[in-house]
Amino acid sequence: MTKKSLSEIQDAQLDYSAREEKTEIKTDRKIRVGIIGTGWIADAHMDSYKRMPDVEIVAGADLIPGKAEAFFKKHGYEGIRCYPDHKALIDNEELDCVSVCTYNRQHAAPTIYALEHGINVLLEKPMCVTIEEAIEICRAEKKSGKVLSIGFQPRFDANMKMIKKIVEHGDLGQVYYIQTGGGRRRGIPTPFGTSFITDETAGIGALADIGCYSLDMVLNAIGYPKPLTVSGYKSDFFGKDPKTFPDHPEYADAFGVDDFAAAFVRLEGGIILDFRIAWAMNINTPGDTIILGTKGGLRIPSTDCWNGSTGGPMTLYHQIGGKSFETVIPLIDDKGPSLFDRKIRSFLDASMNGTAAPVPSSQILYNQAIIDGIVKSAQAGREIELNVPSFDEI
Ligand SMILES: NC(=O)c1ccc[n+]([C@@H]2O[C@H](COP(=O)([O-])OP(=O)(O)OC[C@H]3O[C@@H](n4cnc5c(N)ncnc54)[C@H](O)[C@@H]3O)[C@@H](O)[C@H]2O)c1
């Protein structure tokens, strides 16, 4: 039998529709799941877990008194044990899996604690805040032998997968330059309070919140080469302006992260990554994503959010018979389970079968290295070297 590459294994795991047809979900032993952090995104996790016949939600935790109890009641669950933080939850329950749905500054501690206690972890994006935390998470994962998957649900979208297929089939030839990013004219996320905008809770703003998606889209397509150097910039002109929050002008004082970031990144293999991302800006888009190769160029229309699919049909620019042509790639109507159901199912399958994580930390480590590098380079006011270890070197 030939050994499958990591990308082949991941492709098979991401092919949720195929799995549904071929594999029966065993329900004789329920997978015991805990939810850490019961805010906005935990709702999406809960909704998906509820649709999984082999899952038993046994407990949850939230720092805010009464929040976890109200959360489970809202979801129609009685008698779920609730705890004041991740440690109390993990110390008191026998769990197979946890979803870490806390704000960014509380991604590393619950993930590491869960892995240290032999629990598989589905960690929301971004992986964490600093590269030092990311390395500690990888170290804990390696020691535990458990599954850690990072919550990038766009990975499961058929149109997003097509980008990787185009690159892997050689339609672009040798990729040498990528421009990516996106953003919103006005879209600093504060509908549920300030957890996305304070330094104490979020740590990083647009750069980590939606920037991590654009980085993942292109880096995953080209096989996640190691980032080598970064020249980064970030700003907070809109977040620090009380007029941005007419109903809550006090949010401007609380604002402690970036609302715009840009960077020039050198990747292993001589590839250049030109990146920009915004929660707020005075333009409709900072540009589509483009991937330039020696045989073809791909334009991926920008979206303002990056949590689902592409912003429209992609166009491949190429030469045929010495003449320039454009091929529009029609959007794939991706029917079937929601992206969240695919993200949760593939995590459960990997956890129960001990197979590779659908969105592995070995890749997202480099995503976090770029984000962290942009922050550090912006602070230093110059290009910096990253010197990030590979997962194997950790
Ligand atoms: N994948 C997606 O589409 C998506 C969408 C939105 C948010 N997110 C990510 O999900 C994370 C959470 O976002 P949100 O909007 O739900 O935030 P939120 O502020 O609404 O909820 C986070 C909750 O975690 C709790 N918490 C923090 N530390 C804790 C700890 N140690 N133990 C127990 N509870 C703890 C907080 O009290 C809060 O209630 C963020 O990192 C965000 O980037 C992902």
Ligand as a Chemical Component Dictionary entry (heavy atoms), coordinates in Angstrom:
data_LIG
# 
_chem_comp.id                   LIG 
_chem_comp.type                 NON-POLYMER 
_chem_comp.pdbx_formal_charge   0 
_chem_comp.three_letter_code    LIG 
# 
loop_
_chem_comp_atom.comp_id 
_chem_comp_atom.atom_id 
_chem_comp_atom.alt_atom_id 
_chem_comp_atom.type_symbol 
_chem_comp_atom.charge 
_chem_comp_atom.model_Cartn_x 
_chem_comp_atom.model_Cartn_y 
_chem_comp_atom.model_Cartn_z 
_chem_comp_atom.pdbx_ordinal 
LIG N1  N1  N 0  -15.219 30.297 13.325 1  
LIG C1  C1  C 0  -15.984 31.362 13.276 2  
LIG O1  O1  O 0  -16.754 31.587 12.350 3  
LIG C2  C2  C 0  -15.947 32.331 14.422 4  
LIG C3  C3  C 0  -16.915 33.341 14.488 5  
LIG C4  C4  C 0  -16.906 34.174 15.601 6  
LIG C5  C5  C 0  -15.932 34.039 16.561 7  
LIG N2  N2  N 1  -14.981 33.086 16.455 8  
LIG C6  C6  C 0  -13.902 32.953 17.459 9  
LIG O2  O2  O 0  -14.464 32.383 18.634 10 
LIG C7  C7  C 0  -13.862 32.958 19.780 11 
LIG C8  C8  C 0  -14.958 33.431 20.715 12 
LIG O3  O3  O 0  -15.746 34.400 20.068 13 
LIG P1  P1  P 0  -17.173 34.813 20.643 14 
LIG O4  O4  O 0  -17.745 35.762 19.699 15 
LIG O5  O5  O -1 -17.940 33.603 21.025 16 
LIG O6  O6  O 0  -16.716 35.582 21.993 17 
LIG P2  P2  P 0  -17.580 35.894 23.267 18 
LIG O7  O7  O 0  -16.864 36.957 24.004 19 
LIG O8  O8  O 0  -19.012 36.079 22.887 20 
LIG O9  O9  O 0  -17.520 34.534 24.135 21 
LIG C9  C9  C 0  -16.369 34.057 24.736 22 
LIG C10 C10 C 0  -16.768 33.504 26.085 23 
LIG O10 O10 O 0  -15.665 32.782 26.649 24 
LIG C11 C11 C 0  -15.697 32.955 28.060 25 
LIG N3  N3  N 0  -14.372 32.595 28.589 26 
LIG C12 C12 C 0  -13.192 33.238 28.401 27 
LIG N4  N4  N 0  -12.197 32.572 29.026 28 
LIG C13 C13 C 0  -12.751 31.471 29.593 29 
LIG C14 C14 C 0  -12.232 30.389 30.349 30 
LIG N5  N5  N 0  -10.921 30.291 30.627 31 
LIG N6  N6  N 0  -13.080 29.440 30.783 32 
LIG C15 C15 C 0  -14.413 29.505 30.507 33 
LIG N7  N7  N 0  -14.960 30.522 29.788 34 
LIG C16 C16 C 0  -14.134 31.482 29.340 35 
LIG C17 C17 C 0  -16.081 34.405 28.227 36 
LIG O11 O11 O 0  -16.576 34.693 29.514 37 
LIG C18 C18 C 0  -17.127 34.581 27.122 38 
LIG O12 O12 O 0  -18.432 34.350 27.613 39 
LIG C19 C19 C 0  -12.942 34.076 19.296 40 
LIG O13 O13 O 0  -11.615 33.670 19.369 41 
LIG C20 C20 C 0  -13.353 34.299 17.854 42 
LIG O14 O14 O 0  -12.281 34.666 17.003 43 
LIG C21 C21 C 0  -14.987 32.216 15.404 44 
# 
loop_
_chem_comp_bond.comp_id 
_chem_comp_bond.atom_id_1 
_chem_comp_bond.atom_id_2 
_chem_comp_bond.value_order 
_chem_comp_bond.pdbx_ordinal 
LIG N1  C1  SING 1  
LIG C1  O1  DOUB 2  
LIG C1  C2  SING 3  
LIG C2  C3  SING 4  
LIG C2  C21 DOUB 5  
LIG C3  C4  DOUB 6  
LIG C4  C5  SING 7  
LIG C5  N2  DOUB 8  
LIG N2  C6  SING 9  
LIG N2  C21 SING 10 
LIG C6  O2  SING 11 
LIG C6  C20 SING 12 
LIG O2  C7  SING 13 
LIG C7  C8  SING 14 
LIG C7  C19 SING 15 
LIG C8  O3  SING 16 
LIG O3  P1  SING 17 
LIG P1  O4  DOUB 18 
LIG P1  O5  SING 19 
LIG P1  O6  SING 20 
LIG O6  P2  SING 21 
LIG P2  O7  DOUB 22 
LIG P2  O8  SING 23 
LIG P2  O9  SING 24 
LIG O9  C9  SING 25 
LIG C9  C10 SING 26 
LIG C10 O10 SING 27 
LIG C10 C18 SING 28 
LIG O10 C11 SING 29 
LIG C11 N3  SING 30 
LIG C11 C17 SING 31 
LIG N3  C12 SING 32 
LIG N3  C16 SING 33 
LIG C12 N4  DOUB 34 
LIG N4  C13 SING 35 
LIG C13 C14 SING 36 
LIG C13 C16 DOUB 37 
LIG C14 N5  SING 38 
LIG C14 N6  DOUB 39 
LIG N6  C15 SING 40 
LIG C15 N7  DOUB 41 
LIG N7  C16 SING 42 
LIG C17 O11 SING 43 
LIG C17 C18 SING 44 
LIG C18 O12 SING 45 
LIG C19 O13 SING 46 
LIG C19 C20 SING 47 
LIG C20 O14 SING 48 
# 
